[in-house]
């Protein structure tokens, strides 16, 4: 029923402003759904997971930028927050791998 893809509509990959607006709209839809049954619970969860993945990707992109410019501490902060804030996202495992990979480097 709904498809969400990250593209130019969402702005820069690290900018979560539009993603947060989308999340707000999803919350409104959820409460409207409770009354009108617009979405099944499964459809709602799928959209919610997509939004979480978009937010995690934004943080992951920031972390990768910080690693690229040599700011490990800042990168690690973002990578750790992905694992804590979005543990079910596809980026949580990637964040864990990046932490492990860059923790072992001197």
MMTF fields as JSON, N, C-alpha, C and O atoms, coordinates in Angstrom:
{
  "mmtfVersion": "1.0.0",
  "mmtfProducer": "UNKNOWN",
  "numBonds": 423,
  "numAtoms": 424,
  "numGroups": 106,
  "numChains": 1,
  "numModels": 1,
  "chainsPerModel": [1],
  "groupsPerChain": [106],
  "chainIdList": ["A"],
  "bondAtomList": [4, 2, 8, 6, 12, 10, 16, 14, 20, 18, 24, 22, 28, 26, 32, 30, 36, 34, 40, 38, 44, 42, 48, 46, 52, 50, 56, 54, 60, 58, 64, 62, 68, 66, 72, 70, 76, 74, 80, 78, 84, 82, 88, 86, 92, 90, 96, 94, 100, 98, 104, 102, 108, 106, 112, 110, 116, 114, 120, 118, 124, 122, 128, 126, 132, 130, 136, 134, 140, 138, 144, 142, 148, 146, 152, 150, 156, 154, 160, 158, 164, 162, 168, 166, 172, 170, 176, 174, 180, 178, 184, 182, 188, 186, 192, 190, 196, 194, 200, 198, 204, 202, 208, 206, 212, 210, 216, 214, 220, 218, 224, 222, 228, 226, 232, 230, 236, 234, 240, 238, 244, 242, 248, 246, 252, 250, 256, 254, 260, 258, 264, 262, 268, 266, 272, 270, 276, 274, 280, 278, 284, 282, 288, 286, 292, 290, 296, 294, 300, 298, 304, 302, 308, 306, 312, 310, 316, 314, 320, 318, 324, 322, 328, 326, 332, 330, 336, 334, 340, 338, 344, 342, 348, 346, 352, 350, 356, 354, 360, 358, 364, 362, 368, 366, 372, 370, 376, 374, 380, 378, 384, 382, 388, 386, 392, 390, 396, 394, 400, 398, 404, 402, 408, 406, 412, 410, 416, 414, 420, 418],
  "bondOrderList": [1, 1, 1, 1, 1, 1, 1, 1, 1, 1, 1, 1, 1, 1, 1, 1, 1, 1, 1, 1, 1, 1, 1, 1, 1, 1, 1, 1, 1, 1, 1, 1, 1, 1, 1, 1, 1, 1, 1, 1, 1, 1, 1, 1, 1, 1, 1, 1, 1, 1, 1, 1, 1, 1, 1, 1, 1, 1, 1, 1, 1, 1, 1, 1, 1, 1, 1, 1, 1, 1, 1, 1, 1, 1, 1, 1, 1, 1, 1, 1, 1, 1, 1, 1, 1, 1, 1, 1, 1, 1, 1, 1, 1, 1, 1, 1, 1, 1, 1, 1, 1, 1, 1, 1, 1],
  "groupList": [{"groupName": "UNK", "atomNameList": ["N", "CA", "C", "O"], "elementList": ["N", "C", "C", "O"], "formalChargeList": [0, 0, 0, 0], "bondAtomList": [1, 0, 2, 1, 3, 2], "bondOrderList": [1, 1, 2], "singleLetterCode": "X", "chemCompType": "L-PEPTIDE LINKING"}],
  "groupTypeList": [0, 0, 0, 0, 0, 0, 0, 0, 0, 0, 0, 0, 0, 0, 0, 0, 0, 0, 0, 0, 0, 0, 0, 0, 0, 0, 0, 0, 0, 0, 0, 0, 0, 0, 0, 0, 0, 0, 0, 0, 0, 0, 0, 0, 0, 0, 0, 0, 0, 0, 0, 0, 0, 0, 0, 0, 0, 0, 0, 0, 0, 0, 0, 0, 0, 0, 0, 0, 0, 0, 0, 0, 0, 0, 0, 0, 0, 0, 0, 0, 0, 0, 0, 0, 0, 0, 0, 0, 0, 0, 0, 0, 0, 0, 0, 0, 0, 0, 0, 0, 0, 0, 0, 0, 0, 0],
  "groupIdList": [1, 2, 3, 4, 5, 6, 7, 8, 9, 10, 11, 12, 13, 14, 15, 16, 17, 18, 19, 20, 21, 22, 23, 24, 25, 26, 27, 28, 29, 30, 31, 32, 33, 34, 35, 36, 37, 38, 39, 40, 41, 42, 43, 44, 45, 46, 47, 48, 49, 50, 51, 52, 53, 54, 55, 56, 57, 58, 59, 60, 61, 62, 63, 64, 65, 66, 67, 68, 69, 70, 71, 72, 73, 74, 75, 76, 77, 78, 79, 80, 81, 82, 83, 84, 85, 86, 87, 88, 89, 90, 91, 92, 93, 94, 95, 96, 97, 98, 99, 100, 101, 102, 103, 104, 105, 106],
  "secStructList": [7, 7, 7, 7, 7, 7, 1, 4, 4, 4, 7, 1, 6, 6, 7, 7, 2, 2, 2, 2, 2, 2, 2, 2, 2, 2, 2, 2, 2, 2, 2, 2, 2, 2, 2, 2, 7, 7, 1, 7, 2, 2, 2, 2, 2, 2, 2, 2, 2, 2, 2, 2, 2, 2, 2, 2, 2, 2, 2, 2, 2, 2, 2, 2, 2, 2, 2, 2, 6, 6, 7, 2, 2, 2, 2, 2, 2, 2, 2, 2, 2, 2, 2, 2, 2, 7, 6, 6, 1, 2, 2, 2, 2, 2, 2, 2, 2, 2, 2, 2, 2, 2, 2, 1, 7, 7],
  "xCoordList": [0.814, 0.0, 0.861, 0.602, 1.884, 2.766, 4.161, 4.613, 4.835, 6.227, 7.009, 6.635, 8.079, 8.937, 10.335, 10.923, 10.848, 12.203, 12.959, 12.408, 14.22, 15.021, 15.506, 16.204, 15.136, 15.557, 15.676, 15.79, 15.649, 15.834, 14.781, 15.047, 13.593, 12.552, 12.995, 12.549, 13.851, 14.275, 15.491, 15.937, 16.028, 17.185, 18.458, 18.543, 19.44, 20.722, 20.515, 19.641, 21.312, 21.115, 21.287, 20.763, 22.0, 22.217, 21.199, 21.179, 20.363, 19.379, 18.096, 17.384, 17.811, 16.643, 15.387, 14.364, 15.436, 14.288, 13.049, 11.993, 13.167, 12.017, 11.618, 10.44, 12.569, 12.266, 11.467, 10.518, 11.853, 11.113, 9.704, 8.772, 9.536, 8.201, 7.379, 6.191, 8.019, 7.351, 6.921, 5.825, 7.784, 7.47, 6.265, 5.41, 6.203, 5.07, 3.782, 2.746, 3.854, 2.684, 2.268, 1.078, 3.245, 2.95, 2.246, 1.32, 2.682, 2.032, 0.587, -0.308, 0.358, -1.014, -1.844, -2.988, -1.247, -1.945, -2.269, -3.331, -1.363, -1.578, -2.818, -3.646, -2.938, -4.101, -5.387, -6.45, -5.287, -6.445, -6.801, -7.973, -5.773, -5.958, -6.739, -7.55, -6.486, -7.184, -8.688, -9.46, -9.094, -10.525, -11.053, -12.162, -10.263, -10.772, -10.198, -10.672, -9.196, -8.522, -8.013, -8.32, -7.23, -6.633, -5.526, -5.398, -4.745, -3.63, -3.829, -4.368, -3.387, -3.336, -2.148, -1.274, -2.114, -0.985, 0.32, 1.359, 0.261, 1.458, 1.95, 3.151, 1.012, 1.395, 1.971, 2.965, 1.342, 1.835, 3.256, 4.123, 3.494, 4.821, 5.855, 6.995, 5.472, 6.393, 6.796, 7.972, 5.822, 6.119, 6.978, 7.937, 6.638, 7.408, 8.854, 9.78, 9.053, 10.41, 11.185, 12.386, 10.501, 11.149, 11.612, 12.717, 10.781, 11.154, 12.358, 13.287, 12.347, 13.486, 14.762, 15.828, 14.665, 15.842, 16.352, 17.562, 15.446, 15.862, 16.608, 17.625, 16.107, 16.776, 18.139, 19.119, 18.196, 19.468, 20.467, 21.651, 19.995, 20.881, 21.45, 22.627, 20.623, 21.107, 22.258, 23.287, 22.084, 23.152, 24.366, 25.505, 24.128, 25.227, 26.054, 27.284, 25.38, 26.096, 26.957, 28.075, 26.445, 27.235, 28.45, 29.561, 28.234, 29.341, 30.423, 31.613, 30.01, 30.984, 31.76, 32.954, 31.075, 31.764, 32.827, 33.97, 32.442, 33.403, 34.589, 35.722, 34.346, 35.476, 36.376, 37.602, 35.765, 36.525, 37.446, 38.56, 36.97, 37.79, 38.62, 39.236, 38.638, 39.506, 38.96, 39.732, 37.686, 37.09, 36.413, 35.189, 37.254, 36.781, 35.792, 34.771, 36.094, 35.233, 33.808, 32.838, 33.688, 32.372, 31.683, 30.484, 32.447, 31.896, 31.383, 30.289, 32.178, 31.781, 30.506, 29.667, 30.362, 29.139, 27.92, 26.905, 28.026, 26.917, 26.677, 25.532, 27.74, 27.593, 26.948, 26.087, 27.368, 26.781, 25.312, 24.487, 24.991, 23.591, 22.709, 21.545, 23.232, 22.463, 22.127, 20.992, 23.115, 22.884, 21.885, 21.086, 21.915, 21.007, 19.618, 18.606, 19.576, 18.309, 17.537, 16.308, 18.246, 17.609, 18.12, 18.627, 17.992, 18.599, 18.046, 18.724, 16.837, 16.242, 16.462, 16.034, 17.129, 17.361, 18.457, 19.254, 18.468, 19.512, 20.879, 21.906, 20.902, 22.158, 22.77, 23.937, 22.023, 22.57, 23.739, 24.776, 23.572, 24.657, 25.84, 26.994, 25.561, 26.646, 27.406, 28.629, 26.685, 27.335, 28.246, 29.366, 27.748, 28.542, 29.824, 30.902, 29.693, 30.852, 31.866, 33.073, 31.362, 32.262, 32.983, 34.17, 32.265, 32.902, 34.024, 35.125, 33.726, 34.731, 35.927, 37.08, 35.641, 36.684, 37.599, 38.82, 37.022, 37.816, 38.34, 39.226, 37.82, 38.346, 39.692, 40.555, 39.861, 41.106, 42.23, 43.395, 41.893, 42.928, 43.499, 42.786, 44.778, 45.423, 45.538, 46.055],
  "yCoordList": [-1.189, 0.0, 1.258, 2.186, 1.297, 2.452, 2.029, 0.938, 2.887, 2.644, 3.9, 5.008, 3.715, 4.843, 4.529, 3.504, 5.42, 5.27, 6.542, 7.641, 6.388, 7.576, 8.092, 7.39, 9.307, 9.935, 11.423, 11.871, 12.193, 13.636, 14.303, 15.359, 13.723, 14.32, 14.432, 15.328, 13.546, 13.516, 14.396, 14.496, 15.024, 15.895, 15.085, 13.93, 15.713, 15.042, 13.801, 13.774, 12.792, 11.518, 11.62, 10.785, 12.615, 12.768, 13.7, 13.818, 14.358, 15.304, 14.56, 14.07, 14.483, 13.733, 14.595, 14.105, 15.853, 16.745, 16.179, 16.071, 15.821, 15.296, 13.909, 13.555, 13.136, 11.812, 11.96, 11.214, 12.927, 13.16, 13.66, 13.326, 14.462, 14.898, 13.702, 13.596, 12.813, 11.593, 10.754, 10.196, 10.672, 9.919, 10.536, 9.811, 11.85, 12.534, 12.215, 11.945, 12.25, 11.918, 10.467, 10.154, 9.59, 8.182, 8.013, 7.211, 8.765, 8.706, 9.17, 8.549, 10.258, 10.738, 9.669, 9.402, 9.068, 8.022, 6.839, 6.228, 6.523, 5.405, 5.645, 4.75, 6.85, 7.142, 7.207, 6.803, 7.715, 7.715, 6.285, 5.928, 5.484, 4.079, 3.339, 2.461, 3.701, 3.041, 3.205, 2.324, 4.338, 4.583, 4.023, 3.491, 4.141, 3.819, 2.551, 2.104, 1.974, 0.775, 0.988, 0.215, 2.05, 2.369, 1.363, 0.91, 1.036, 0.104, -1.1, -0.992, -2.233, -3.386, -3.168, -2.35, -3.877, -3.765, -4.124, -3.516, -5.11, -5.539, -4.432, -4.177, -3.778, -2.682, -1.507, -0.904, -1.197, -0.102, -0.395, 0.477, -1.606, -1.974, -1.905, -1.504, -2.288, -2.232, -0.781, -0.494, 0.122, 1.535, 2.087, 2.82, 1.739, 2.213, 1.723, 2.482, 0.478, -0.06, 0.668, 0.904, 1.022, 1.766, 3.126, 3.561, 3.795, 5.097, 4.937, 5.744, 3.914, 3.67, 3.428, 3.916, 2.684, 2.435, 3.716, 3.903, 4.595, 5.878, 6.72, 7.338, 6.742, 7.498, 6.887, 7.607, 5.576, 4.9, 5.165, 5.378, 5.154, 5.425, 6.83, 7.044, 7.785, 9.166, 9.225, 9.847, 8.582, 8.558, 7.778, 8.157, 6.703, 5.9, 6.727, 6.669, 7.493, 8.344, 9.38, 9.662, 9.943, 10.898, 10.19, 10.719, 9.009, 8.245, 7.951, 8.081, 7.557, 7.253, 8.504, 8.437, 9.64, 10.899, 11.169, 11.495, 11.033, 11.287, 10.325, 10.723, 9.091, 8.16, 8.606, 8.541, 9.051, 9.491, 10.669, 10.754, 11.574, 12.753, 12.555, 13.5, 11.324, 11.01, 11.368, 11.458, 11.571, 11.901, 10.654, 10.522, 9.749, 8.45, 8.564, 7.876, 9.428, 9.538, 9.94, 9.368, 10.913, 11.351, 10.222, 9.993, 9.53, 8.411, 7.321, 6.79, 6.997, 5.941, 6.321, 5.466, 7.607, 8.068, 7.777, 7.277, 8.09, 7.822, 6.325, 5.873, 5.569, 4.122, 3.461, 2.591, 3.878, 3.324, 3.728, 2.936, 4.949, 5.378, 4.602, 4.338, 4.239, 3.418, 2.079, 1.611, 1.471, 0.169, 0.278, -0.636, 1.384, 1.565, 2.048, 1.554, 3.009, 3.636, 2.869, 2.932, 2.151, 1.433, -0.01, -0.426, -0.768, -2.104, -3.083, -4.044, -2.849, -3.751, -3.28, -3.938, -2.142, -1.623, -2.423, -3.112, -2.306, -2.985, -2.361, -2.974, -1.151, -0.463, -0.796, -0.483, -1.415, -1.761, -2.734, -2.556, -3.743, -4.722, -4.081, -4.361, -3.233, -2.535, -1.62, -1.509, -0.97, -0.1, -0.921, -0.516, -2.071, -2.962, -3.392, -3.411, -3.735, -4.157, -3.018, -3.234, -1.806, -0.655, -0.347, -0.021, -0.452, -0.235, -1.24, -0.884, -2.485, -3.536, -3.301, -3.41, -2.985, -2.771, -1.603, -1.708, -0.513, 0.681, 0.736, 1.537, -0.087, -0.157, -0.851, -0.549, -1.79, -2.55, -1.79, -2.166, -0.71, 0.079, 1.104, 1.653, 1.345, 2.344, 3.652, 4.606],
  "zCoordList": [0.0, 0.0, 0.0, -0.766, 0.854, 0.93, 0.533, 0.88, -0.187, -0.505, -0.156, -0.54, 0.563, 0.935, 0.441, 0.787, -0.365, -0.86, -0.547, -0.62, -0.199, 0.058, -1.289, -2.021, -1.601, -2.848, -2.617, -1.476, -3.689, -3.575, -2.708, -2.135, -2.594, -1.767, -0.31, 0.407, 0.123, 1.517, 1.774, 2.917, 0.766, 0.963, 1.132, 0.715, 1.748, 1.969, 2.83, 3.696, 2.588, 3.281, 4.795, 5.532, 5.258, 6.696, 7.359, 8.584, 6.57, 7.107, 7.466, 6.589, 8.768, 9.231, 9.363, 9.841, 8.956, 9.114, 8.433, 9.057, 7.169, 6.435, 6.918, 6.879, 7.363, 7.898, 9.185, 9.424, 10.014, 11.254, 10.972, 11.704, 9.913, 9.506, 9.044, 9.349, 8.312, 7.874, 9.075, 9.091, 10.068, 11.273, 12.001, 12.508, 12.049, 12.662, 11.904, 12.512, 10.581, 9.763, 9.976, 10.007, 10.123, 10.378, 11.713, 11.832, 12.722, 14.032, 13.935, 14.508, 13.211, 13.002, 12.295, 12.665, 11.275, 10.527, 11.423, 11.3, 12.314, 13.237, 14.097, 14.266, 14.637, 15.481, 14.664, 15.136, 13.442, 12.553, 12.173, 12.05, 11.991, 11.639, 12.721, 12.424, 13.972, 15.084, 14.939, 15.319, 14.389, 14.208, 12.887, 12.838, 11.816, 10.476, 9.86, 8.816, 10.482, 9.957, 8.531, 7.624, 8.354, 7.066, 6.729, 5.592, 7.736, 7.576, 8.479, 9.58, 7.996, 8.892, 9.831, 9.544, 10.922, 11.852, 11.157, 11.416, 10.278, 9.549, 8.603, 8.51, 7.905, 7.014, 7.799, 7.395, 8.91, 9.753, 10.227, 10.166, 10.695, 11.195, 10.08, 10.316, 8.882, 7.746, 7.448, 7.219, 7.452, 7.215, 8.347, 8.102, 9.578, 10.735, 10.652, 10.938, 10.269, 10.126, 9.034, 9.17, 7.958, 6.878, 7.372, 7.048, 8.148, 8.713, 9.641, 9.597, 10.469, 11.375, 10.576, 10.952, 9.482, 8.65, 8.004, 7.874, 7.601, 7.024, 8.058, 7.743, 9.281, 10.354, 10.669, 10.861, 10.719, 10.996, 9.876, 10.136, 8.638, 7.506, 7.582, 7.291, 7.972, 8.106, 9.111, 8.846, 10.251, 11.257, 10.758, 11.031, 10.037, 9.507, 8.523, 8.538, 7.671, 6.716, 7.43, 6.999, 8.513, 9.3, 9.903, 9.875, 10.44, 11.036, 9.996, 10.282, 8.796, 7.747, 7.34, 7.05, 7.322, 7.032, 8.098, 7.778, 9.354, 10.432, 10.36, 10.63, 10.007, 9.849, 8.704, 8.801, 7.639, 6.463, 6.778, 6.26, 7.631, 7.965, 9.229, 9.722, 9.757, 10.887, 12.258, 13.212, 12.385, 13.685, 14.25, 14.245, 14.735, 15.223, 16.373, 16.392, 17.328, 18.507, 18.105, 18.601, 17.218, 16.747, 15.974, 16.132, 15.147, 14.38, 15.313, 15.124, 16.313, 17.258, 18.002, 18.285, 18.318, 18.987, 18.116, 18.602, 16.837, 15.921, 15.738, 15.735, 15.587, 15.388, 16.605, 16.467, 17.786, 19.009, 19.146, 19.604, 18.753, 18.852, 17.881, 18.184, 16.742, 15.792, 16.432, 16.353, 17.062, 17.692, 18.832, 19.039, 19.578, 20.711, 20.288, 20.785, 19.376, 19.004, 17.935, 17.891, 17.078, 15.963, 15.884, 14.843, 16.963, 17.005, 15.964, 15.601, 15.486, 14.491, 13.064, 12.116, 12.908, 11.559, 10.867, 11.503, 9.545, 8.783, 9.05, 8.757, 9.6, 9.852, 11.203, 11.438, 12.086, 13.401, 13.272, 13.911, 12.458, 12.263, 11.542, 11.868, 10.576, 9.866, 10.818, 10.735, 11.718, 12.71, 13.615, 13.926, 14.025, 14.882, 14.164, 14.758, 12.884, 12.092, 11.943, 12.048, 11.698, 11.556, 12.864, 12.865, 13.97, 15.276, 15.497, 15.917, 15.21, 15.396, 14.468, 14.884, 13.238, 12.234, 12.618, 12.502, 13.065, 13.354, 14.784, 15.082, 15.658, 17.028, 17.041, 17.865, 16.114, 16.081, 15.4, 15.528, 14.667, 13.996, 14.967, 15.807, 14.835, 15.699, 15.019, 15.6]
}
